[in-house]
């Protein structure tokens, strides 16, 4: 095996390791933003439900 073949193999392994790391980081960031979006949607729904419940209870008291 000559020197060029060894460096090619090392380069391929390094590229795979770096790509693996970058894909993990990318998926973590994407998962975080998806989770943030879901939390925001649920928070808006809960807010609207609570506002409706409290508005209804204020109407019945007066």
N, C-alpha and C positions, 0 to 999 in steps of 0.2 A: 504494500500500500504506500503510495507516495505522499509527500507533504500536502499537496493540494487537496487530495481526497480526505485527509484527516481534518483539514480546516473546513472543508465543505460539510463534513459530518458535524463538527463542533458548531458551525454556523447554523445548521438546521436545528440542532438541539437548542441552541440559544434562542433562535426565533420562536420555537414552540413554547419554551418557558416564558419568554416575554409576552407572547400572544395570550397564553393561559392567564398570566397575571392581569393583562389589560382587559381581557374579557370578564374576569371576575370583578374587577373594579367597575367596569361598565354596567354589568348586571346589578351590582350593589347600588349604583347610583340610580339606575332605572327603577329598581324595586323600591328605593326610598321615595322617588317622586310619585310612583303609582300609589304607594301607601299614603303619602301626603295628600294626594288627590282624593282618595277614598275617605280619609278622615275629614277633609273639608266638606265633601258632599254629605256625609253622615251628620256632621256638626250643623250644617244648614238645615237639614231635615229635622233634627232634634230641636233646633232653635225655633223653627216654624211651628212645630207641634206644641212646644212649651208656650209660645206666644199665643197660640189659639186657645190652649187650655186656660191660661191665666186671663185672657180677654173674656172667655165665656164665664169664668167664675166671677169676674168683676161685674159683668152684666147682671148676673143673678142676684148679687148682693144689693144693688141699688134700686 
